[in-house]
């Protein structure tokens, strides 16, 4: 694919730059940075030459009776080896007027794609941890030319794919009547749901709720005091409760065979939308998240240790009359905000008592708060963060895919035409040259081999090796 002139040119470019760096650097940082940039420059040059050579071969092998070359068009792209520009031919169908770029089709290069799949993968993964500005700043140390908008566009593309997939799965089950088709078997399944509020922009409402669902088969001990969720599945989105549960059922049912699951527990914080999950999973039982129960109890009775202990004991025994009596009596003895908090707590218990009553499934829940913080909140609630409704939904889905270990599956990999590419990559010289001819050309074209600097290392050990007959024969 590359001829000897291009190889020599690349070697000269690298060696000349390296000599300058070594002679002019002030410290090792400067040297390392310079070598990195030089490697990118040389790699870009070689890659551009290779693409242009492929384009030339495509031109030579085209059906000339159908396709004619109408000119060159530039294409600029950013990859992990930096920004590069190359020219490729545009062809026009003589019969239909259709225009095509054969090289783009060979490489599977989308029409408007500006960054390569590998760089997109890095950009999206960084954006799940950092703001778009900060992610662009970090990437620019290695790949100049990456802007915050480039990072944002990459996440939007991946998020759109996830959005579309979730909507299609929901429609297949709830509109077309298809069975989810899950294959995995779990005797018990725990499904916890909760939300986290984020700030919105360009929307009527100032805040929106990211709804987060985590399904798992139980907990397994991984250390003395550490447990992990077994076979976890995470779902997240900025949708209404009904739409979230429909997508949730389609995803969960697509993973597990729910007809073979004996017990399903739905956990929530007492809000209405998590309770709706019971309607989608036949035989499911609702359980109140113990974290939120403890939180409300503390807020209501933090100042009265004795009453606190009595109420906690009555709740643990599942005795509603006793719990109600203790709180009613406590409310009579207080005034103002404390009385209001006790009254609200009593109402909260009344609405969620069925989910509070102790059962074998209750002890399995209580992980959603940590999951929300780890999977969503630390990225989407950071200081100053504001989201559009669409952008927030897409980022939530990206974060869920990351938590599931499947984010790599959604960074589009351009499907090259393998057979054609292998065929074009073969070295097929138009005219076979002898090693002596190439050696003679090198001697004439590279006077440095016999000049006053012929003993310098880069000439003696690089160019002279390139000019050896056996190497020249290899290139031929």
C-alpha positions as CSV (number, residue, x, y, z in Angstrom):
1,X,0.0,0.0,0.0
2,X,2.9,2.4,0.7
3,X,5.8,2.8,-1.7
4,X,9.4,3.3,-0.7
5,X,9.3,7.0,-1.1
6,X,6.5,7.3,1.5
7,X,8.2,5.0,3.9
8,X,11.5,7.0,3.6
9,X,9.6,10.2,4.0
10,X,7.9,9.0,7.2
11,X,11.3,7.8,8.7
12,X,13.0,11.1,7.8
13,X,10.1,13.1,9.3
14,X,10.3,11.1,12.6
15,X,14.1,11.1,12.8
16,X,14.5,14.8,12.0
17,X,12.0,15.7,14.6
18,X,13.5,13.4,17.2
19,X,16.9,14.9,16.7
20,X,15.5,18.4,17.1
21,X,13.6,17.4,20.3
22,X,16.6,15.7,21.9
23,X,18.8,18.7,21.1
24,X,16.3,21.4,22.2
25,X,14.2,20.0,25.1
26,X,14.6,21.6,28.5
27,X,13.4,18.6,30.5
28,X,11.9,15.2,30.1
29,X,8.4,16.5,30.2
30,X,9.1,18.5,27.1
31,X,10.8,15.6,25.4
32,X,7.9,13.2,26.2
33,X,5.3,15.6,25.0
34,X,7.2,16.3,21.8
35,X,7.7,12.7,21.0
36,X,4.0,12.0,21.5
37,X,3.1,14.9,19.1
38,X,5.7,13.7,16.6
39,X,4.4,10.1,16.7
40,X,0.9,11.5,16.0
41,X,2.1,13.6,13.1
42,X,4.0,10.7,11.5
43,X,1.1,8.2,12.1
44,X,-1.3,10.7,10.6
45,X,0.9,11.1,7.5
46,X,1.3,7.3,7.0
47,X,-2.4,6.7,7.6
48,X,-3.4,9.5,5.1
49,X,-1.0,8.0,2.5
50,X,-2.6,4.6,3.0
51,X,-6.1,5.9,2.6
52,X,-5.2,7.8,-0.5
53,X,-3.6,4.7,-1.9
54,X,-6.7,2.7,-1.2
55,X,-8.8,5.4,-3.0
56,X,-6.5,5.2,-6.0
57,X,-7.0,1.4,-6.3
58,X,-10.7,1.8,-5.9
59,X,-10.6,4.2,-8.8
60,X,-8.6,1.8,-11.0
61,X,-10.9,-1.1,-10.3
62,X,-14.2,0.7,-10.7
63,X,-16.7,0.0,-13.5
64,X,-15.7,2.7,-15.9
65,X,-18.8,2.3,-18.0
66,X,-21.0,3.3,-15.0
67,X,-18.9,5.5,-12.7
68,X,-16.9,8.6,-13.5
69,X,-14.7,10.6,-11.2
70,X,-16.0,14.1,-10.7
71,X,-13.4,15.5,-8.4
72,X,-11.9,15.3,-4.9
73,X,-13.5,16.2,-1.6
74,X,-11.6,16.8,1.6
75,X,-12.6,15.0,4.8
76,X,-11.4,16.1,8.2
77,X,-11.6,13.8,11.2
78,X,-10.2,13.5,14.7
79,X,-8.9,10.2,16.0
80,X,-6.8,8.9,18.9
81,X,-3.7,9.8,16.7
82,X,-4.9,13.4,16.3
83,X,-6.7,15.4,13.7
84,X,-6.1,14.5,10.1
85,X,-7.3,15.5,6.6
86,X,-7.3,13.5,3.5
87,X,-8.8,13.8,0.0
88,X,-10.9,11.1,-1.6
89,X,-12.6,10.9,-4.9
90,X,-16.3,11.5,-5.5
91,X,-17.9,9.3,-8.2
92,X,-21.0,10.0,-10.2
93,X,-23.2,7.4,-11.9
94,X,-23.5,8.2,-15.6
95,X,-27.0,6.8,-15.8
96,X,-28.7,7.8,-12.6
97,X,-26.7,10.8,-11.5
98,X,-26.1,9.2,-8.1
99,X,-22.9,10.3,-6.3
100,X,-20.8,8.1,-4.0
101,X,-17.5,8.0,-2.1
102,X,-16.2,4.5,-2.6
103,X,-13.5,4.9,0.1
104,X,-16.0,6.0,2.8
105,X,-18.2,3.0,1.9
106,X,-15.1,0.7,2.1
107,X,-14.3,1.9,5.6
108,X,-17.9,2.1,6.7
109,X,-17.4,5.8,7.4
110,X,-20.8,7.6,8.2
111,X,-21.4,10.7,6.1
112,X,-21.2,13.3,8.9
113,X,-19.0,11.5,11.4
114,X,-16.2,13.7,12.6
115,X,-14.6,11.6,15.3
116,X,-13.6,7.9,15.0
117,X,-15.2,5.1,17.0
118,X,-12.2,4.7,19.4
119,X,-12.1,8.4,20.2
120,X,-15.9,8.4,20.6
121,X,-15.6,5.6,23.1
122,X,-13.0,7.5,25.2
123,X,-15.1,10.7,25.0
124,X,-18.3,9.0,26.1
125,X,-16.6,7.2,29.0
126,X,-15.0,10.4,30.2
127,X,-18.3,12.2,30.0
128,X,-19.9,9.7,32.4
129,X,-17.4,10.9,35.0
130,X,-16.7,14.5,34.2
131,X,-18.5,17.6,32.7
132,X,-18.2,18.0,29.0
133,X,-15.8,20.9,29.4
134,X,-13.5,18.9,31.7
135,X,-13.7,15.8,29.6
136,X,-12.6,17.8,26.5
137,X,-9.8,19.4,28.5
138,X,-8.4,16.0,29.6
139,X,-8.7,14.5,26.1
140,X,-7.0,17.6,24.5
141,X,-3.8,16.7,26.4
142,X,-3.6,13.6,24.2
143,X,-5.7,14.6,21.2
144,X,-5.7,18.3,20.2
145,X,-8.8,19.6,18.6
146,X,-11.4,17.9,20.9
147,X,-14.0,20.5,22.0
148,X,-16.8,20.2,24.6
149,X,-19.3,20.3,21.8
150,X,-17.5,17.2,20.2
151,X,-17.9,15.4,23.5
152,X,-21.5,16.4,23.8
153,X,-22.3,15.3,20.3
154,X,-20.7,11.9,20.9
155,X,-22.8,11.3,24.1
156,X,-26.0,12.4,22.3
157,X,-25.4,9.9,19.5
158,X,-24.9,7.0,21.9
159,X,-27.8,8.2,24.1
160,X,-30.1,8.3,21.1
161,X,-29.3,4.7,20.3
162,X,-30.1,3.7,23.9
163,X,-33.3,5.8,23.8
164,X,-34.5,4.2,20.6
165,X,-33.7,0.7,21.8
166,X,-35.6,1.2,25.1
167,X,-38.6,2.6,23.3
168,X,-38.6,-0.3,20.7
169,X,-38.5,-2.9,23.5
170,X,-41.4,-1.2,25.3
171,X,-43.4,-1.0,22.1
172,X,-42.8,-4.6,21.2
173,X,-44.3,-5.8,24.6
174,X,-47.0,-3.2,25.3
175,X,-48.1,-2.3,21.7
176,X,-47.4,-5.4,19.7
177,X,-48.1,-7.9,22.4
178,X,-44.8,-9.8,22.2
179,X,-43.5,-11.8,25.2
180,X,-40.2,-10.3,26.6
181,X,-38.5,-13.7,26.1
182,X,-36.1,-13.8,29.0
183,X,-34.0,-17.0,29.5
184,X,-32.3,-16.6,32.9
185,X,-34.0,-18.3,35.9
186,X,-34.1,-16.6,39.3
187,X,-36.2,-18.1,42.2
188,X,-36.5,-14.7,43.8
189,X,-36.1,-11.3,42.2
190,X,-35.7,-7.9,44.0
191,X,-36.6,-4.8,42.1
192,X,-35.9,-1.4,43.8
193,X,-37.0,1.9,42.4
194,X,-36.3,5.5,43.4
195,X,-35.7,8.9,41.9
196,X,-33.2,11.7,42.0
197,X,-34.1,15.4,41.2
198,X,-31.9,17.2,38.7
199,X,-32.0,20.8,37.5
200,X,-33.4,21.4,34.0
201,X,-32.8,24.0,31.3
202,X,-35.0,25.1,28.4
203,X,-38.0,23.5,30.0
204,X,-41.2,24.7,31.6
205,X,-40.3,23.1,34.9
206,X,-37.1,23.9,36.8
207,X,-36.5,20.3,38.0
208,X,-37.0,16.8,36.7
209,X,-36.8,13.4,38.2
210,X,-34.4,10.7,37.0
211,X,-36.2,7.5,37.7
212,X,-33.8,4.7,38.6
213,X,-34.6,0.9,38.8
214,X,-32.3,-1.8,39.9
215,X,-33.2,-5.5,39.6
216,X,-31.1,-8.3,41.1
217,X,-31.3,-11.8,42.4
218,X,-30.1,-11.1,45.9
219,X,-26.9,-10.3,47.6
220,X,-23.7,-12.3,47.8
221,X,-20.8,-11.8,50.2
222,X,-17.6,-10.7,48.6
223,X,-15.7,-9.8,51.8
224,X,-16.0,-10.0,55.5
225,X,-18.3,-7.0,55.7
226,X,-19.1,-6.4,52.1
227,X,-21.9,-7.6,49.9
228,X,-22.6,-7.2,46.2
229,X,-25.8,-7.4,44.2
230,X,-26.1,-10.7,42.4
231,X,-26.7,-10.5,38.6
232,X,-27.7,-6.8,38.7
233,X,-29.6,-5.0,36.0
234,X,-29.9,-1.2,36.0
235,X,-32.4,1.0,34.2
236,X,-32.6,4.8,34.3
237,X,-34.4,7.5,32.4
238,X,-36.2,10.9,32.6
239,X,-39.7,9.6,31.9
240,X,-43.0,9.4,33.6
241,X,-43.6,6.5,36.0
242,X,-45.8,4.5,33.7
243,X,-43.3,4.7,30.8
244,X,-40.4,3.9,33.0
245,X,-42.1,0.7,34.4
246,X,-43.2,-0.4,30.9
247,X,-39.6,-0.1,29.7
248,X,-38.5,-1.7,33.0
249,X,-40.8,-4.7,32.5
250,X,-39.6,-5.2,28.9
251,X,-35.9,-5.0,30.0
252,X,-36.3,-7.2,33.1
253,X,-38.5,-9.7,31.3
254,X,-36.0,-9.7,28.5
255,X,-33.3,-10.9,30.9
256,X,-35.2,-13.2,33.3
257,X,-38.0,-15.8,32.6
258,X,-40.5,-14.2,35.0
259,X,-42.9,-17.2,34.7
260,X,-40.3,-19.2,36.6
261,X,-39.7,-16.6,39.3
262,X,-41.5,-17.6,42.5
263,X,-41.1,-14.4,44.5
264,X,-40.8,-10.8,43.3
265,X,-40.3,-7.9,45.7
266,X,-40.7,-4.3,44.6
267,X,-38.9,-1.8,46.9
268,X,-39.5,2.0,47.0
269,X,-39.3,5.0,49.3
270,X,-43.1,5.5,49.7
271,X,-43.6,7.6,46.5
272,X,-46.4,6.7,44.2
273,X,-44.5,5.7,41.1
274,X,-42.3,3.0,42.6
275,X,-45.5,1.4,44.0
276,X,-46.8,1.1,40.4
277,X,-44.3,-1.6,39.8
278,X,-46.5,-4.1,41.6
279,X,-49.1,-3.7,38.8
280,X,-46.6,-4.9,36.1
281,X,-45.2,-8.0,37.9
282,X,-47.9,-10.5,38.8
283,X,-47.7,-11.7,42.4
284,X,-45.1,-9.0,43.3
285,X,-45.1,-7.6,46.9
286,X,-44.2,-4.0,47.7
287,X,-41.6,-3.3,50.4
288,X,-40.7,0.1,51.8
289,X,-37.0,0.9,51.6
290,X,-35.6,0.6,55.2
291,X,-33.3,3.6,54.6
292,X,-36.2,5.9,54.0
293,X,-38.2,4.5,56.9
294,X,-35.3,5.1,59.2
295,X,-34.8,8.6,57.7
296,X,-38.5,9.6,58.4
297,X,-38.4,8.1,61.9
298,X,-35.3,10.1,62.8
299,X,-36.7,13.4,61.3
300,X,-39.9,13.0,63.4
301,X,-38.4,11.9,66.8
302,X,-34.7,12.8,66.9
303,X,-35.3,14.8,70.1
304,X,-37.1,12.1,72.0
305,X,-35.0,9.0,72.4
306,X,-37.5,7.0,74.5
307,X,-40.4,7.5,72.1
308,X,-38.0,6.8,69.2
309,X,-37.2,3.4,70.7
310,X,-40.8,2.5,71.4
311,X,-41.9,3.4,67.9
312,X,-39.0,1.5,66.3
313,X,-39.9,-1.6,68.4
314,X,-43.6,-1.4,67.5
315,X,-42.8,-1.1,63.8
316,X,-40.4,-4.1,63.9
317,X,-43.2,-6.2,65.5
318,X,-45.6,-5.1,62.8
319,X,-48.1,-3.8,65.3
320,X,-50.0,-0.9,63.7
321,X,-52.3,-0.2,66.7
322,X,-49.4,0.1,69.0
323,X,-47.4,2.3,66.6
324,X,-50.4,4.6,66.0
325,X,-51.1,4.9,69.7
326,X,-47.5,5.9,70.6
327,X,-47.2,8.5,67.8
328,X,-50.7,10.0,68.6
329,X,-49.8,10.4,72.2
330,X,-46.4,11.9,71.3
331,X,-48.1,14.4,69.0
332,X,-50.4,15.6,71.8
333,X,-47.4,16.5,73.9
334,X,-45.7,18.7,71.3
335,X,-46.5,21.8,69.3
336,X,-45.3,23.6,66.2
337,X,-43.0,22.0,63.7
338,X,-42.3,18.9,65.9
339,X,-46.1,18.2,66.0
340,X,-46.3,18.6,62.2
341,X,-43.4,16.2,61.6
342,X,-44.9,13.5,63.9
343,X,-48.3,13.9,62.1
344,X,-46.6,13.6,58.7
345,X,-44.7,10.6,59.9
346,X,-47.9,8.9,61.1
347,X,-49.5,9.6,57.7
348,X,-46.4,8.2,55.9
349,X,-46.6,5.0,58.0
350,X,-50.3,4.6,57.3
351,X,-49.8,4.9,53.5
352,X,-46.9,2.4,53.5
353,X,-47.7,0.0,56.3
354,X,-48.2,-2.9,54.0
355,X,-44.7,-2.4,52.6
356,X,-43.3,-2.0,56.1
357,X,-44.5,-5.2,57.7
358,X,-41.6,-7.6,58.3
359,X,-41.3,-10.5,55.8
360,X,-38.5,-12.7,54.4
361,X,-38.2,-10.4,51.5
362,X,-37.8,-7.2,53.4
363,X,-34.2,-7.8,54.5
364,X,-33.1,-8.2,50.9
365,X,-33.9,-4.6,50.0
366,X,-32.4,-1.3,50.9
367,X,-29.7,-0.8,48.2
368,X,-31.4,1.7,45.9
369,X,-30.1,4.8,47.7
370,X,-26.4,3.8,47.2
371,X,-27.1,2.7,43.7
372,X,-28.6,6.1,42.8
373,X,-25.7,7.9,44.3
374,X,-23.1,5.8,42.6
375,X,-24.8,5.4,39.2
376,X,-26.5,8.7,38.6
377,X,-26.3,11.4,41.2
378,X,-22.6,11.9,41.4
379,X,-22.5,12.8,37.7
380,X,-25.9,14.5,37.0
381,X,-26.2,16.5,40.3
382,X,-22.7,18.0,40.4
383,X,-22.5,21.7,41.1
384,X,-23.9,23.8,38.3
385,X,-25.1,20.9,36.2
386,X,-28.3,21.6,34.2
387,X,-29.9,19.3,31.6
388,X,-32.4,19.5,28.9
389,X,-35.2,16.9,29.2
390,X,-33.8,15.0,26.2
391,X,-30.2,15.3,27.2
392,X,-30.9,14.3,30.7
393,X,-32.8,11.2,29.6
394,X,-29.9,10.2,27.3
395,X,-27.2,10.7,29.9
396,X,-29.2,8.7,32.4
397,X,-29.5,5.8,29.9
398,X,-25.7,6.0,29.2
399,X,-25.0,5.8,32.9
400,X,-27.3,2.8,33.3
401,X,-25.5,1.0,30.4
402,X,-22.2,1.7,32.0
403,X,-23.5,0.3,35.3
404,X,-24.5,-2.8,33.4
405,X,-21.1,-3.1,31.8
406,X,-22.6,-2.8,28.3
407,X,-21.6,0.8,27.3
408,X,-19.0,-0.5,24.9
409,X,-21.8,-2.2,22.9
410,X,-23.3,1.1,22.0
411,X,-20.3,2.9,20.7
412,X,-20.9,2.4,17.0
413,X,-18.1,0.5,15.2
414,X,-17.9,1.3,11.6
415,X,-18.4,-2.0,9.6
416,X,-15.5,-2.1,7.1
417,X,-15.8,-4.3,4.0
418,X,-13.3,-6.9,5.2
419,X,-12.8,-9.0,2.0
420,X,-12.5,-5.9,-0.3
421,X,-10.1,-4.2,2.2
422,X,-7.9,-7.3,2.4
423,X,-7.8,-7.5,-1.4
424,X,-6.9,-3.9,-1.8
425,X,-4.3,-4.1,1.0
426,X,-2.3,-6.7,-1.0
427,X,0.9,-5.2,-2.5
428,X,0.3,-5.4,-6.2
429,X,2.9,-3.3,-8.1
430,X,2.0,-2.4,-11.6
431,X,5.5,-3.2,-12.7
432,X,7.8,-5.5,-10.8
433,X,11.1,-3.7,-10.0
434,X,14.4,-5.3,-9.3
435,X,16.1,-4.6,-6.0
436,X,19.0,-3.0,-7.8
437,X,16.7,-0.5,-9.5
438,X,15.2,0.6,-6.1
439,X,18.7,0.7,-4.6
440,X,19.9,2.9,-7.4
441,X,16.9,5.2,-7.0
442,X,17.6,5.5,-3.3
443,X,21.3,6.3,-3.9
444,X,20.3,9.1,-6.3
445,X,17.4,10.4,-4.3
446,X,19.2,10.4,-0.9
447,X,22.5,12.1,-1.3
448,X,22.8,12.2,2.4
449,X,24.0,8.6,2.2
450,X,27.3,9.8,0.7
451,X,27.4,13.4,2.0
452,X,29.5,15.0,4.8
453,X,27.0,13.7,7.4
454,X,26.9,10.1,6.2
455,X,28.4,8.9,9.5
456,X,25.6,10.3,11.7
457,X,23.5,7.6,13.4
458,X,20.2,8.4,11.8
459,X,21.8,8.2,8.3
460,X,24.1,5.3,9.1
461,X,21.6,3.1,10.8
462,X,18.3,4.2,9.3
463,X,18.6,5.4,5.7
464,X,21.4,3.1,4.9
465,X,19.4,0.1,6.1
466,X,16.5,1.2,3.9
467,X,18.8,1.3,0.9
468,X,20.1,-2.2,1.4
469,X,19.2,-4.5,-1.5
470,X,17.4,-7.1,0.7
471,X,15.2,-4.4,2.2
472,X,14.6,-2.8,-1.2
473,X,13.6,-6.3,-2.5
474,X,11.1,-6.6,0.4
475,X,9.4,-3.3,-0.5
476,X,9.2,-4.3,-4.1
